[in-house]
């Protein structure tokens, strides 16, 4: 058998990254990565939406799982996109920090806190003789004494008003340097976080930067990264990361361009971990014309070794002392109520004083002692605590029912009061209408009486006028007869008298019409009125027709 040698194949040269085939391949991979990320996001949201429909607690939990799954899909998308396009591997530290800061304000967390506050766990005895879930004995949903900061930090941070005023005065006066001192666990780091949280509410009027130098030596590159973080968006923090190419000489001008004349507040925890070379960046920033305020926190002796603030006067001089009994009770109460507890139970005033005295007011030690004491109580007095919790639950239910009945009674009283007010208004309206009716009737009656009196006066005056007319005519007749006039003249005078006296004013004519038709009658009436008025001034008025 003869074996033929295979012809040599020419090896293909690797294609350039910008070759159309390569770009097409990259595009397909990017599209696939986007699709996978979108599917993961969609699955997470769908999963959260499905669980939301079950119960309120499951809704909050499921929605949070959906958000977490969506964030995980977004991270996968960024990672695969960077691999395909040969970009820098994304840095997700910024996403972790953002998730930690934002998560307490998510609707799911707010709904969960509302549910925990209004619907508490029911007390129950643990199975067997061992207590494994000690928080369940006190009807707590989790450990309230864990040694970590709780968010939103403003709801849990305890600080006297005088010390808050001192910090506020330091910031208003734009002092350059201040130090916060105190022993380990007294709350220095929590205070810096609280100041940072408060200053962020005033952004962009002021820009705050928190430098965490705890238990590590800060390099110059790490310090540049933290100083630039407040000015970067999420894409710049995770993908492009311009801080990796930023030179120390360019940093000061970069910050100056971003801030202008606005203040820049640096909050440095454990500043003695910043090397002297790295600390020189702060001097360069100040030389660039940036209004910079530095607040450092650490133990007093350790701060003396720090190169930050050397030769600068400490205008804050802030020393954290131990908590008093009132603040100790307030700190424990806020933490216990945050996990579904009530007040400071199971710690009474005497036990709170003992915890505070043993820890000398140190918040961290108070939390440790409180946890140990609560675990011991859950083991030694489980049945008693459960009985107390059942009694508290019963009283709480009675109180809720009482409030419901009081609210119901209050609404009934409010409705009854409103009904009475409306009835009073209706009665007042009826009385006012009746009074107006009576007043109107009295007014009309008075007008009628006045008109009757006027008519009577006119009637009297007309009677007087007619009497005078008759007397005058009678005298004229007598005079005519005496003069020896004939019967025809007398008959003529009689007819004139009969015409003047016998005819009355037609009923269909008014007095005004009658006076307008007979001007002599109007003049004689005016004369009668004048004489009557003159007579009334001298003697009482006569009424009635003669």
ABEGO torsion letter per residue (X at the ends): XBBBBBBBBBBBBBBBAABAAAAAAAAAAAAAAAAAAAAAAAAAAAAAAAAAAABAAAAAAAAAAAAAAAAAAAAAAAAAAAAAAGBBBBBAAAAAAAAAAAAAABAAAAAAAAAAAABBBBBBBBBEABBABAAAAAGBABBAABBBBBOBAAAABBBBAAAAAAAAAAAAAGBABBBBBEBBGAGAAAAAAAAAAAAAAAOAABBBBBBBABGBBBBAAAAAAAAAAAABBAAAAAAAGAAAABBAAAAAAAAAAAAEABBBBBBBBGAAABBAAAAAAAAAAAAAGBBBBBBBBEBAAAAAABABGBGBBBAAGBBBBBBBAAAAAAAAAAAAAAAGBBEAOABBAAAAAAAAAAAGGBAAAAAAAAAAAAAAAAAAAAAAAAAAAAAAAAAAAAAAAAAAAAAAAAAAAAAAAAAAAAAAAAAAAAAAAAAAAAAAAAAAAAAAAAAAAAAAAAAAAAAAAAAAAAAAAAAAAAAAAAAGBBAAAAAAAAAAAAAAAABBBBAABBAAAAAAABAAAAAAAAAAAAAAAAAAAABBBBBEBX
